[in-house]
Amino acid sequence: MLRKLFGARAGDIAIDLGTANTLVYVKGEGIVLNEPSVVAIVDNGDKKQVLAVGEEANRMIGRTPGNIRAIRPMRTGVIGDFEVAQFMIKHFIRKAYPKRSFANPRVIVSVPSGATQVERRAIQEAAEAAGARRVSLLEEPMAAAIGAGLPVNEPTGSMIVDIGGGTTGVAVISLGGIVTALTLRIAGYRLDEVIAAYIRRAHNVAIGEATSERIKIEVGSAIRPENGAGRTAEIKGFDLFRGVPRAFPVSEEEIAECLAEPIGAIVDTVKQALEQTAPELSADISDKGIVLTGGGALLGHLDLLLRYATGLPVTVAEDPLTCGAIGAGQVLEELEQHGDILQE
Amino acid sequence: MELKRRAEIPGYHAPGRERLAEMARFLESLPHGKLTFAQWYGHGRGCAVGLAARDPWFMAQGLGLEAPDSLKDCRPVFGGRCDWSAVTAFFAISEAEAKALFTRNGYDGEVTPDPSRVAAKIRRHLSLAGTPALTA
């Protein structure tokens, strides 16, 4: 009875706090919120005021007047701006669960495997300050593996490559624990940055974050197309030479070439993780292959490139964008089964 | 007494041809994996101009980088000009010549050619001076 009154009433929450997007899973309901991890701030001299959070703030990126900044408080998967991150977490918790705003929920937050103790503490404190009664941390690759349906509790090795906005996590999981974990601070945003830098240099055109992300989605590829230039995407930007807006096409081949270096770093990290894996687990992985999750998993032909590079079967999870949140939510739903993998 | 090359004299402003020759020398001394035509400069890698803009000799000649810590905003600057305009002014070459020497178009679409290949192309360009402009 008491549990019904105080425990369940609080409405436990799992948060996939990503550099790009934050997803909130509410126990018994599923994913109830999926919004960009962006906060718009009005800077009035020494006083900062939050103007918008999430989707609304995201629409302001690159379109704000001088005194308004649309910022991402998460940098490479960890808190870059504590104060703003705290406000964002609080906002998302309240938005996801408005009816129970008076109650304090238990919160599970996923963190990159490579996050330092200081970074983990910062995330924990931000969630506590946002009103959580108890905060547990969950390694991101573990959450993604559970969300992708991998048999994490069985005595068999599973390899997950989780390519988010700020970090790429590569992990080998067996018996409910992470056996090998490597974190690379190169992921979706670096790819966007590389595209913007390439367009600026090769075409003398400045483009915004949204445009470079669109190019990545439309013609981004991990390997050069076989038929010459491949697909093309029409882009609009600011011509730095003439000082006017300009529209022009970019090819898949160009983008594949400019992405080769960061993609190569991801492939190298996967190979490094395989080298560090015990022979028995390697044998399991060579049978079952590698599973890709996170938004980066949707980059064209990345699975094919990893297959060439490792010689292993590679599959993309069914819904790679929500795997982390679904996995964290599943831990929340089945605490008795998965409780051991949480860090308090 | 040790004789210095003109290029080594402090305050000496070299003409574009000499800057190109120095660029060829600079590229031949470049460690493997530094050169990429995908960006001006960022995370320790860059194109020939971006890397040269962090070299003391080229810096003394007035070549610099704006926003060197931002991969997407980083660009070369020279004499109040920026981007390709800075490159053409610094080396006293046309934009077509600059793009033939310093973009993937001049190297069969390769974004990361061997620096010695770029150095060889610069030397060839210098030896062809006075002939019709080199293009991609």
Interface residues (C-beta under 8 A of the other chain):
Chain A: E193 V194 A196 A197 Y198 R200 R201 A202 N204 S212 L240 F241 E253 E257 C258 A260 E261
Chain B: T36 F37 A38 Q39 W40 G42 R45 C47 L71 K72 D73 C74 R75 C82 D83 W84 S85 T103 R104 G109 E110 V111 T112
